[in-house]
């Protein structure tokens, strides 16, 4: 049975950067982790207490909670290879972008 990826995406409000990060991570998860991910989007403005556990100092930040090891990826998640490496999924084999 494939491992379940538990992901937390920390964003700051409804900015364009936050929207892009949400769109990019959902696209990546739907394609590379179809049916085996749990993604929670957390707005640090409305839930600042949630930032402490994962030591969030910048947004957007994607945290891979499971499977171990815990990893953080900061930015809008548009660099597909960087995100896949951060999720321990390897790379796409080029400098592809998550969004077009």
HELIX and SHEET records of a PDB file:
HELIX    1   1 UNK A   16  UNK A   32  1                                  17    
HELIX    2   2 UNK A   50  UNK A   54  1                                   5    
HELIX    3   3 UNK A   80  UNK A   86  1                                   7    
SHEET    1   A 4 UNK A  37  UNK A  43  0                                        
SHEET    2   A 4 UNK A   5  UNK A  11  1                                        
SHEET    3   A 4 UNK A  61  UNK A  66 -1                                        
SHEET    4   A 4 UNK A  71  UNK A  74 -1                                        
END                                                                             
